[in-house]
Amino acid sequence: MREPALTNVFAFTVKRDDVARFFEDVLGLRRQRPHEDSVWFEPAAGATLTVHDPEDEPPEPGFVPWFQVPDLAAAYDRADARRAVVGGMRDGYFLARDPDGRVFGVRQWR
């Protein structure tokens, strides 16, 4: 069984192109996966960085780490017991807040 892992970090921003260009220029990241609402940077190792247009989640701009877990329902139940779930279970994932109020996403290992 796979262990929980950080697999993606989303940067939600109204300045998608400027932020993506910043990571290209400063860190030398290369764009992958063209999408109309996001820019994906997939490294040789580690988590994927995605610079994404703002949507209805999360309401504030910033970075949102995404984790994959072996048992999504159990992780949801543990987060719900701590009143950390944001908006309930969605289409195969949920959002939660840590004790300091930071939003993160959780989905099942595929």
For each residue, the residues with C-beta under 8 A, 3 or more apart:
1: 70
2: 5 68 70 109
3: 70
4: 67 68 69 70 75
5: 2 67 68
6: 9 47 65 66 67
7: 47 48 66 67 68
8: 47 48 49 50 65 66 105
9: 6 47 48 49 50 63 64 65 66
10: 50 51 52 63 64 65 66 105
11: 19 49 50 51 52 62 63 64
12: 52 53 54 55 58 61 62 63 64
13: 16 19 51 52 53 54 61
14: 53 54 61
15: 18 19
16: 13 19 20 37 38 39 51 52 53
17: 20 21 39
18: 15 21 22
19: 11 13 15 16 22 23 51
20: 16 17 23 24 31 39 41 51
21: 17 18 24 25
22: 18 19 25 26
23: 19 20 26 27 29 41 49 51
24: 20 21 27 28 29 30 31
25: 21 22
26: 22 23
27: 23 24
28: 24
29: 23 24 41 43 49
30: 24 41
31: 20 24 34 39 40 41
32: 40 41 42
33: 40 42
34: 31
35: 38 39 40
36:
37: 16 52 53 55
38: 16 35 50 51 52 53
39: 16 17 20 31 35 50 51
40: 31 32 33 35 48 49 50
41: 20 23 29 30 31 32 48 49 50 51
42: 32 33 48
43: 29 46 47 48 49
44:
45:
46: 43
47: 6 7 8 9 43 65 66
48: 7 8 9 40 41 42 43
49: 8 9 11 23 29 40 41 43
50: 8 9 10 11 38 39 40 41
51: 10 11 13 16 19 20 23 38 39 41
52: 10 11 12 13 16 37 38 55
53: 12 13 14 16 37 38
54: 12 13 14 61
55: 12 37 52
56: 59
57: 86 87 95 103
58: 12 62 64 86 95 103
59: 56
60:
61: 12 13 14 54
62: 11 12 58 103
63: 9 10 11 12
64: 9 10 11 12 58 95 103 104 105
65: 6 8 9 10 47 104 105
66: 6 7 8 9 10 47 104 105 106 107
67: 4 5 6 7 104 105 106 107
68: 2 4 5 7 106 107 108 109 110
69: 4 72 74 75 106 107 108 109
70: 1 2 3 4 108 109
71: 74 75 108
72: 69 75 76 92 93 94 106 107 108
73: 76 77
74: 69 71 77 78
75: 4 69 71 72 78 79 106
76: 72 73 79 80 85 89 94 106
77: 73 74 80 81
78: 74 75 81 82
79: 75 76 82 84 85 94 96 106
80: 76 77 83 84 85
81: 77 78
82: 78 79
83: 80
84: 79 80 96 97 98
85: 76 79 80 88 94 95 96
86: 57 58 94 95 96 97 103
87: 57 90 94 95
88: 85 94
89: 76 93 94
90: 87 93 94 95
91:
92: 72 107 108
93: 72 89 90 105 106 107 108
94: 72 76 79 85 86 87 88 89 90 105 106
95: 57 58 64 85 86 87 90 103 104 105 106
96: 79 84 85 86 103 104 105 106
97: 84 86 101 102 103 104
98: 84 101 102 104
99:
100:
101: 97 98
102: 97 98
103: 57 58 62 64 86 95 96 97
104: 64 65 66 67 95 96 97 98
105: 8 10 64 65 66 67 93 94 95 96
106: 66 67 68 69 72 75 76 79 93 94 95 96
107: 66 67 68 69 72 92 93
108: 68 69 70 71 72 92 93
109: 2 68 69 70
110: 68
